[in-house]
Amino acid sequence: MNAIPLRLVVDNGAQPVDDQRRAMLAKVHIAAKRARMLEEDYRALLERVTGHASAKDCDDRQLRAVMAE
């Protein structure tokens, strides 16, 4: 008799990582717009806090650091 492989799935209610990342990027961009930051100032903030000129190049820890500024 052939065994059927089992696939266990844990549903802890967490959003998939891609959705979380997309939401975090959106929050960074929305915060910059609400603060009426000029593009140059926004890029300078990213560079200063993360070393990157684009939020898409930041990891989650770096995006949280930007939001904490």
C-alpha positions as CSV (number, residue, x, y, z in Angstrom):
1,M,0.0,0.0,0.0
2,N,1.4,3.4,-1.0
3,A,1.5,6.0,1.8
4,I,0.0,9.4,1.0
5,P,2.3,12.1,2.2
6,L,0.7,14.4,4.7
7,R,1.0,18.1,4.5
8,L,0.3,19.9,7.7
9,V,-0.7,23.6,7.6
10,V,-0.7,25.8,10.6
11,D,-3.1,28.7,10.4
12,N,-2.0,31.2,13.0
13,G,-3.9,34.0,11.4
14,A,-0.7,35.8,10.3
15,Q,-0.7,37.5,6.9
16,P,1.7,36.1,4.3
17,V,5.1,37.8,4.4
18,D,4.6,39.5,1.1
19,D,1.4,41.2,2.4
20,Q,3.2,42.3,5.5
21,R,6.1,43.7,3.5
22,R,3.8,45.5,1.1
23,A,1.9,47.0,4.1
24,M,5.1,48.2,5.7
25,L,6.3,49.8,2.5
26,A,2.9,51.5,2.1
27,K,3.1,52.9,5.7
28,V,6.6,54.3,5.0
29,H,5.3,56.0,1.8
30,I,2.1,57.3,3.4
31,A,4.0,58.7,6.4
32,A,6.4,60.6,4.0
33,K,3.4,62.0,2.1
34,R,1.6,63.0,5.3
35,A,4.8,64.8,6.5
36,R,4.8,66.5,3.1
37,M,8.4,65.5,2.6
38,L,10.2,66.5,-0.5
39,E,11.5,63.6,-2.6
40,E,15.1,64.7,-1.9
41,D,14.4,64.8,1.9
42,Y,12.7,61.4,1.8
43,R,15.7,59.9,0.0
44,A,18.1,61.5,2.4
45,L,16.2,60.1,5.4
46,L,16.3,56.6,3.9
47,E,20.0,56.9,3.2
48,R,20.8,58.2,6.7
49,V,18.7,55.6,8.5
50,T,19.2,52.5,6.2
51,G,22.0,53.2,3.8
52,H,19.6,52.7,0.9
53,A,18.0,55.3,-1.4
54,S,14.9,53.2,-2.0
55,A,12.5,51.7,0.5
56,K,12.2,48.5,-1.6
57,D,15.9,47.8,-1.0
58,C,15.4,47.9,2.8
59,D,14.8,44.8,5.0
60,D,11.9,44.8,7.5
61,R,14.2,45.9,10.4
62,Q,15.3,48.9,8.4
63,L,11.8,49.8,7.4
64,R,10.8,49.8,11.1
65,A,13.7,52.1,11.8
66,V,12.5,54.5,9.2
67,M,9.0,54.5,10.7
68,A,10.5,55.2,14.1
69,E,12.2,58.4,12.9
